[in-house]
Amino acid sequence: MTRLALLVALWSRFKNEARMVWGMLRDPGAPTVAKVIAIVALLYIISPVDLVSDAIPVLGWIDDGLVLTGLLWLAYRFLPAELYEALRRRAGIHNDNVIEGEAERVA
């Protein structure tokens, strides 16, 4: 996979996840704990306080990505299975785009 193709795939994944989080935050059926975790994840990204400073090239960004990924994974785990699937469909995330860890969640 070329670097450009990788960047396009990552950007597409980012947009889909952003749509899914936005849908979760707006859905009245989503548990409050899932919404709070998603908000904490977003606040961590924009916060100047990090585990690894963003002034350190690459490592600071990797830190943000890992924390964001972990917190969103946790937020998704609190969603009822039906709501999780509905949000995935609305966000345009299809089962052929599932990563290994999410495959168990769907089953």
Buried (B, 14 or more C-beta within 10 A) or exposed (E): EEEEEEEEEEEEEEEBBEBBBBBBBEBEEBBEEBBEBBBBBBEBEEEEEBEBEEEEEEBBEEBBEEBBEEBBBBBBEBBEEEBBBBBBEBBEBEEEEBEEEBEEBEE
